[in-house]
Amino acid sequence: MKALSPLIVFLVLYLVTSIIAQDFYKVPIAVAFLVSATYALLTVRGTMNERIKIFAKGAGNSTMVLMLAIFILAGAFAASAKTMGAVDATVNLALKYLPEQAILPSIFLASCFISLSIGTSCGTIAALVPLTVGIAQQSDISTPLMIGLVVGGTYFGDNLSFISDTTIVATQTQGCSMKDKFRVNIRIVAPVALLMLIVYFFLGESASTPAEVGEANFWLVLPYLAVVILAICGVNVLLSLGIGILLTGIIGMVMGTYDVFGWFAAMNEGMMGMSELIIVTILAGGMLEIIRHNGGIDLIIKAMTRNIQSKRAGEMSIAALTCLVNVCTANNTVAIITTGPIAKDIAQRFHIDSRKSASILDTASCFTQGLLPYGAQVLIAAGLSEVNPIAIIPYLYYPMLIGVALLLAILFRYPRKYS
């Protein structure tokens, strides 16, 4: 239990205290992570230099650095585009040409399609959240709802894309092909995606847009279109954001919105606006590495695999194990890497189809990651929209429902062909 105590300290300090105070702004999330990370250092044996090396291993691994780079560029892009007037122009374009009822399902569908094309949720969120926030602010649609449907839609692609890290790791650890895993996975989550399109259509019935819509200048919208199109074409998310930033500078200066120094100032403001998110990510990564070093992840794995007696229980244990490790690591790819070998052993022991076990790993990790207020996807959406992460969680309908769909697929042995 000592190995997991840093996570318990964080949960008590942040979640429990905030619930008691009925105010999630009472305890800043960065301070909660600072306290729990400091406590985590005290739980490790060895000199202080040795403890710090373990912390730095988690805070500075390649996945963490990539996330930080995305945060920085996303902040710079969002701020420079907003200063140039791209947000207002894009919002006006959407309000002018989209039927009111189609706004919500159209944004959800765009989020699903883009994330499926690029295999990453963070890049999709960086491209779409600023737009949806602008639409929400000029209509009577809830901002957290708009963010929730974007973040939720990204997990459709993260779960199914052939170039998604989670798909690659899940299929490799279970020993099946990506196309076979896709065939199983799509049968589990496609009904949920279709249901969400219908739900968002009816939720959009009550939406109303302003009677007077401002000018929709195409050139101001171009940076957003470029980032989205490049993402669909499979261009690296960092390169896509870099090109988007360059376009905001060129178009902004040509149109006289700002000079080169104004462009630099806007980018700096955007990057500084992501500082809390960057701090939280570093502290969380270091703390979770200490938990792993102390055997916290192994402790969870042993507890979850102790009493397995049937195929259905085996599938359930794979899902539960993935969810628990994901809560501790706040990274769905890392969770699959950690639990994948154990899941394969369980699958072989109880004759679980490798395609089904791979789908369970991927879907369970996306379900959990989508509901973590300290997960990268929710944090970057919160940072770009200036909305508290906790306020977004109740509107993440798609991640919630794929969890339900996965549970039903296990209980009712669905799809039958692979069960």
GUMI-962830 format. One record per residue (C-alpha): residue in three letters; residue number from 0; x, y, z. Coordinates in steps of 0.05 Angstrom, whole numbers. Layout:
GUMI-962830
  code  pos       u       v       w
   ALA  NUM       X       Y       Z
...
***
This chain:
GUMI-962830
  code  pos       u       v       w
   MET    0       0       0       0
   LYS    1      59      46      13
   ALA    2      77      42     -62
   LEU    3       8      71     -80
   SER    4       7     123     -24
   PRO    5      30     182     -67
   LEU    6     -32     172    -111
   ILE    7     -75     168     -49
   VAL    8     -45     233     -23
   PHE    9     -61     267     -89
   LEU   10    -133     241     -90
   VAL   11    -146     262     -18
   LEU   12    -113     330     -26
   TYR   13    -146     348     -92
   LEU   14    -210     309    -103
   VAL   15    -233     296     -32
   THR   16    -216     366      -7
   SER   17    -248     399     -67
   ILE   18    -312     357     -59
   ILE   19    -316     375      15
   ALA   20    -305     449      -1
   GLN   21    -353     443     -61
   ASP   22    -303     483    -101
   PHE   23    -253     450    -149
   TYR   24    -214     516    -154
   LYS   25    -199     515     -79
   VAL   26    -139     469     -86
   PRO   27     -98     484    -149
   ILE   28     -83     419    -185
   ALA   29      -9     438    -193
   VAL   30      -2     447    -118
   ALA   31     -36     380    -105
   PHE   32      14     346    -152
   LEU   33      73     384    -121
   VAL   34      54     359     -51
   SER   35      42     287     -74
   ALA   36     105     286    -117
   THR   37     146     312     -58
   TYR   38     116     258     -14
   ALA   39     131     206     -68
   LEU   40     205     225     -65
   LEU   41     205     209      10
   THR   42     178     138      -3
   VAL   43     239     118     -44
   ARG   44     301      88     -12
   GLY   45     369     116     -29
   THR   46     404     183     -33
   MET   47     367     245     -55
   ASN   48     405     244    -122
   GLU   49     381     172    -134
   ARG   50     309     191    -117
   ILE   51     311     251    -164
   LYS   52     338     207    -221
   ILE   53     278     161    -214
   PHE   54     231     221    -214
   ALA   55     267     251    -275
   LYS   56     261     185    -313
   GLY   57     185     191    -310
   ALA   58     182     266    -320
   GLY   59     229     266    -379
   ASN   60     213     203    -419
   SER   61     201     209    -494
   THR   62     125     204    -489
   MET   63     124     259    -436
   VAL   64     170     305    -476
   LEU   65     127     296    -538
   MET   66      64     315    -498
   LEU   67      99     377    -471
   ALA   68     120     397    -541
   ILE   69      48     390    -565
   PHE   70      24     432    -507
   ILE   71      74     488    -523
   LEU   72      59     490    -597
   ALA   73     -16     484    -586
   GLY   74     -14     543    -539
   ALA   75      27     585    -588
   PHE   76     -19     567    -646
   ALA   77     -84     579    -608
   ALA   78     -61     648    -582
   SER   79     -32     673    -648
   ALA   80     -93     650    -687
   LYS   81    -140     683    -636
   THR   82    -101     749    -637
   MET   83    -104     748    -713
   GLY   84    -180     741    -711
   ALA   85    -182     669    -736
   VAL   86    -228     645    -681
   ASP   87    -282     697    -694
   ALA   88    -277     687    -769
   THR   89    -283     611    -763
   VAL   90    -341     616    -714
   ASN   91    -377     663    -761
   LEU   92    -365     614    -819
   ALA   93    -394     556    -778
   LEU   94    -454     596    -754
   LYS   95    -468     622    -824
   TYR   96    -467     557    -863
   LEU   97    -484     502    -812
   PRO   98    -557     489    -795
   GLU   99    -567     500    -721
   GLN  100    -587     427    -709
   ALA  101    -524     402    -745
   ILE  102    -472     440    -704
   LEU  103    -462     388    -649
   PRO  104    -463     324    -692
   SER  105    -419     358    -745
   ILE  106    -365     376    -693
   PHE  107    -368     306    -662
   LEU  108    -362     273    -731
   ALA  109    -303     318    -749
   SER  110    -268     299    -684
   CYS  111    -279     225    -698
   PHE  112    -255     230    -770
   ILE  113    -193     271    -756
   SER  114    -170     229    -698
   LEU  115    -182     165    -738
   SER  116    -139     195    -794
   ILE  117     -81     218    -751
   GLY  118     -83     167    -696
   THR  119     -75     217    -640
   SER  120    -124     252    -595
   CYS  121     -80     311    -573
   GLY  122     -71     338    -644
   THR  123    -146     334    -657
   ILE  124    -161     371    -592
   ALA  125    -110     425    -608
   ALA  126    -142     437    -676
   LEU  127    -216     435    -656
   VAL  128    -223     461    -584
   PRO  129    -209     535    -600
   LEU  130    -262     532    -654
   THR  131    -314     499    -611
   VAL  132    -302     547    -553
   GLY  133    -314     605    -601
   ILE  134    -379     575    -626
   ALA  135    -402     563    -555
   GLN  136    -387     634    -534
   GLN  137    -429     662    -592
   SER  138    -488     616    -581
   ASP  139    -526     589    -521
   ILE  140    -489     521    -523
   SER  141    -452     501    -460
   THR  142    -376     508    -468
   PRO  143    -360     445    -427
   LEU  144    -410     407    -471
   MET  145    -375     430    -534
   ILE  146    -307     411    -507
   GLY  147    -334     345    -483
   LEU  148    -359     324    -551
   VAL  149    -292     342    -583
   VAL  150    -251     305    -531
   GLY  151    -300     246    -533
   GLY  152    -296     241    -608
   THR  153    -220     238    -608
   TYR  154    -223     172    -571
   PHE  155    -261     141    -629
   GLY  156    -198     150    -672
   ASP  157    -150     136    -615
   ASN  158    -185      70    -605
   LEU  159    -191      49    -678
   SER  160    -137      83    -719
   PHE  161     -84      38    -751
   ILE  162     -30      88    -733
   SER  163     -52      99    -661
   ASP  164      -1      82    -607
   THR  165     -54      44    -569
   THR  166     -73       1    -629
   ILE  167      -1     -14    -645
   VAL  168      17     -34    -574
   ALA  169     -48     -74    -562
   THR  170     -40    -115    -626
   GLN  171      35    -127    -616
   THR  172      28    -150    -544
   GLN  173     -30    -196    -561
   GLY  174      -1    -223    -626
   CYS  175     -56    -205    -675
   SER  176     -61    -162    -737
   MET  177     -87     -90    -735
   LYS  178    -142    -104    -786
   ASP  179    -168    -163    -746
   LYS  180    -168    -123    -682
   PHE  181    -204     -67    -720
   ARG  182    -259    -115    -742
   VAL  183    -273    -135    -670
   ASN  184    -265     -65    -641
   ILE  185    -310     -30    -692
   ARG  186    -368     -77    -675
   ILE  187    -363     -57    -602
   VAL  188    -357      19    -609
   ALA  189    -392      36    -675
   PRO  190    -462      31    -644
   VAL  191    -439      80    -591
   ALA  192    -414     130    -642
   LEU  193    -479     125    -681
   LEU  194    -519     134    -617
   MET  195    -479     197    -600
   LEU  196    -492     227    -668
   ILE  197    -567     219    -655
   VAL  198    -561     246    -584
   TYR  199    -522     307    -606
   PHE  200    -572     320    -662
   PHE  201    -629     324    -612
   LEU  202    -586     364    -562
   GLY  203    -574     413    -618
   GLU  204    -649     425    -627
   SER  205    -648     475    -569
   ALA  206    -585     510    -595
   SER  207    -593     580    -621
   THR  208    -543     622    -659
   PRO  209    -538     697    -660
   ALA  210    -587     732    -706
   GLU  211    -531     774    -735
   VAL  212    -468     737    -755
   GLY  213    -404     775    -769
   GLU  214    -359     771    -830
   ALA  215    -328     703    -845
   ASN  216    -261     719    -877
   PHE  217    -233     656    -910
   TRP  218    -160     677    -903
   LEU  219    -168     683    -828
   VAL  220    -196     612    -826
   LEU  221    -139     583    -868
   PRO  222     -92     567    -809
   TYR  223    -145     523    -777
   LEU  224    -162     489    -843
   ALA  225     -88     477    -855
   VAL  226     -77     444    -787
   VAL  227    -139     400    -797
   ILE  228    -122     380    -869
   LEU  229     -50     365    -851
   ALA  230     -73     323    -793
   ILE  231    -121     284    -838
   CYS  232     -64     272    -887
   GLY  233     -24     240    -831
   VAL  234      28     296    -822
   ASN  235      62     295    -754
   VAL  236      22     336    -703
   LEU  237      83     379    -685
   LEU  238      96     395    -758
   SER  239      22     410    -770
   LEU  240      20     458    -711
   GLY  241      86     490    -733
   ILE  242      58     503    -803
   GLY  243      -5     531    -772
   ILE  244      35     579    -729
   LEU  245      75     602    -790
   LEU  246      10     615    -829
   THR  247     -18     657    -772
   GLY  248      44     700    -775
   ILE  249      43     709    -851
   ILE  250     -32     722    -856
   GLY  251     -34     766    -794
   MET  252      22     811    -819
   VAL  253      -4     814    -891
   MET  254     -73     835    -865
   GLY  255     -43     884    -816
   THR  256     -71     850    -753
   TYR  257      -2     852    -721
   ASP  258      71     862    -739
   VAL  259     126     810    -727
   PHE  260     134     833    -655
   GLY  261      60     828    -642
   TRP  262      62     757    -671
   PHE  263     119     739    -624
   ALA  264      81     768    -565
   ALA  265      18     728    -582
   MET  266      58     663    -587
   ASN  267      92     678    -521
   GLU  268      26     692    -487
   GLY  269      -1     625    -513
   MET  270      59     586    -489
   MET  271      58     619    -421
   GLY  272     -16     603    -416
   MET  273       2     529    -419
   SER  274      52     535    -361
   GLU  275       6     504    -309
   LEU  276     -10     446    -355
   ILE  277      65     434    -367
   ILE  278      80     436    -292
   VAL  279      24     387    -277
   THR  280      48     339    -332
   ILE  281     120     339    -307
   LEU  282     101     329    -234
   ALA  283      50     274    -251
   GLY  284     100     237    -296
   GLY  285     154     238    -242
   MET  286     106     217    -186
   LEU  287      77     159    -227
   GLU  288     147     134    -244
   ILE  289     162     130    -170
   ILE  290      98      91    -159
   ARG  291     120      42    -213
   HIS  292     191      38    -183
   ASN  293     163      22    -114
   GLY  294     122     -35    -143
   GLY  295      54      -2    -141
   ILE  296      36     -25    -212
   ASP  297      59     -96    -198
   LEU  298      18     -96    -134
   ILE  299     -45     -79    -173
   ILE  300     -31    -132    -226
   LYS  301     -21    -188    -175
   ALA  302     -85    -169    -138
   MET  303    -126    -168    -202
   THR  304    -103    -236    -229
   ARG  305    -108    -276    -164
   ASN  306    -179    -306    -170
   ILE  307    -192    -315    -245
   GLN  308    -233    -378    -259
   SER  309    -269    -370    -326
   LYS  310    -263    -340    -396
   ARG  311    -312    -284    -379
   ALA  312    -275    -270    -314
   GLY  313    -210    -270    -353
   GLU  314    -236    -217    -401
   MET  315    -263    -176    -343
   SER  316    -197    -179    -307
   ILE  317    -160    -154    -369
   ALA  318    -207     -95    -374
   ALA  319    -204     -79    -299
   LEU  320    -129     -87    -297
   THR  321    -120     -38    -355
   CYS  322    -167      12    -323
   LEU  323    -131      10    -256
   VAL  324     -61      17    -286
   ASN  325     -87      73    -330
   VAL  326    -112     111    -269
   CYS  327     -43     105    -239
   THR  328      -4     124    -302
   ALA  329     -53     173    -334
   ASN  330     -28     148    -401
   ASN  331     -68      96    -440
   THR  332      -9      74    -483
   VAL  333      34      62    -421
   ALA  334     -24      25    -388
   ILE  335     -28     -23    -448
   ILE  336      48     -33    -449
   THR  337      45     -49    -375
   THR  338     -14     -96    -376
   GLY  339      -5    -125    -446
   PRO  340      41    -184    -427
   ILE  341      -4    -202    -368
   ALA  342     -66    -198    -412
   LYS  343     -33    -245    -463
   ASP  344     -19    -296    -408
   ILE  345     -92    -292    -384
   ALA  346    -117    -298    -456
   GLN  347     -75    -360    -470
   ARG  348     -95    -393    -404
   PHE  349    -170    -384    -415
   HIS  350    -169    -389    -492
   ILE  351    -191    -317    -503
   ASP  352    -185    -296    -576
   SER  353    -124    -250    -583
   ARG  354    -165    -202    -626
   LYS  355    -216    -196    -570
   SER  356    -163    -186    -516
   ALA  357    -129    -132    -559
   SER  358    -196     -97    -567
   ILE  359    -209    -101    -492
   LEU  360    -141     -71    -476
   ASP  361    -150     -13    -525
   THR  362    -223       3    -508
   ALA  363    -213      -2    -433
   SER  364    -154      45    -436
   CYS  365    -191      96    -478
   PHE  366    -251      92    -432
   THR  367    -208     106    -371
   GLN  368    -163     158    -402
   GLY  369    -224     196    -427
   LEU  370    -251     205    -356
   LEU  371    -187     225    -320
   PRO  372    -186     299    -301
   TYR  373    -110     295    -299
   GLY  374    -104     258    -366
   ALA  375     -66     294    -421
   GLN  376    -127     300    -467
   VAL  377    -173     332    -416
   LEU  378    -116     377    -390
   ILE  379     -98     404    -459
   ALA  380    -172     417    -474
   ALA  381    -179     452    -407
   GLY  382    -117     493    -420
   LEU  383    -140     516    -489
   SER  384    -210     532    -466
   GLU  385    -194     559    -395
   VAL  386    -247     511    -367
   ASN  387    -235     470    -304
   PRO  388    -220     397    -323
   ILE  389    -273     373    -273
   ALA  390    -326     414    -309
   ILE  391    -311     376    -374
   ILE  392    -316     305    -346
   PRO  393    -393     301    -340
   TYR  394    -399     316    -415
   LEU  395    -352     261    -439
   TYR  396    -410     217    -461
   TYR  397    -372     177    -514
   PRO  398    -317     151    -467
   MET  399    -369     134    -415
   LEU  400    -412      95    -464
   ILE  401    -354      55    -495
   GLY  402    -340      31    -425
   VAL  403    -411       7    -419
   ALA  404    -408     -24    -489
   LEU  405    -344     -61    -470
   LEU  406    -376     -87    -406
   LEU  407    -436    -113    -446
   ALA  408    -390    -144    -498
   ILE  409    -355    -183    -443
   LEU  410    -419    -204    -406
   PHE  411    -457    -225    -469
   ARG  412    -396    -255    -505
   TYR  413    -400    -205    -563
   PRO  414    -380    -208    -619
   ARG  415    -396    -282    -618
   LYS  416    -348    -299    -674
   TYR  417    -289    -275    -632
   SER  418    -315    -297    -564
***
